[in-house]
Amino acid sequence: MKRVLIISYYWPPSGGSGVQRWVKFAKYLPSEGWQPVVYTPETLN
């Protein structure tokens, strides 16, 4: 299985308006033969 790197500043559970597009995109990648690897910054709260 091929891998794809998704770099996103926001990812659930933090979220934002643009996050849903990436989540849905990553959800369907495995059925097309791609393994998503998500990279996000560490939150400092």
C-alpha positions in Angstrom: 0.0 0.0 0.0 1.4 3.4 -0.9 1.5 6.2 1.7 0.4 9.8 1.4 1.4 12.5 3.9 -1.3 15.0 4.9 0.1 18.0 6.7 -2.7 20.0 8.5 -2.7 22.6 11.2 -6.1 21.5 12.4 -7.3 17.9 12.9 -10.1 16.5 15.1 -10.8 16.9 17.9 -9.6 20.5 17.6 -11.2 21.2 14.3 -12.2 24.2 12.2 -14.2 24.8 9.1 -11.7 23.4 6.7 -11.0 20.2 8.6 -14.0 18.2 7.4 -12.7 18.2 3.8 -9.4 16.6 4.8 -11.1 14.1 7.2 -13.4 12.9 4.4 -10.5 12.8 1.9 -8.4 10.7 4.3 -11.4 8.4 5.0 -11.6 7.2 1.4 -7.9 6.9 0.6 -7.5 3.3 1.8 -10.1 2.0 -0.6 -8.0 3.5 -3.4 -4.8 1.8 -2.2 -3.3 4.7 -0.2 -2.5 4.8 3.5 -2.9 8.3 5.0 -0.3 9.6 7.4 -1.4 12.8 9.2 1.1 15.3 10.6 -0.2 18.1 12.8 1.6 20.4 15.2 1.5 19.7 18.9 -1.0 21.9 20.7 0.4 23.9 23.6 -2.6 24.5 25.9 
